[in-house]
């Protein structure tokens, strides 16, 4: 039973690590894409540029 718990713990940790890595890569790709529409909450969006 202890071996199963170890396998499940490391499997979960590995899956979360892979998903976090993929998410970070996608976020970085969208951040550096000039054609990506920014959120109105973003400090560099057109909404805040007009307001200032």
Buried (B, 14 or more C-beta within 10 A) or exposed (E): EEEEEEEEEEEEEEEEEEEEEEEEEEEEEEEEEEEEEBEEEEEEBEEEEEEE
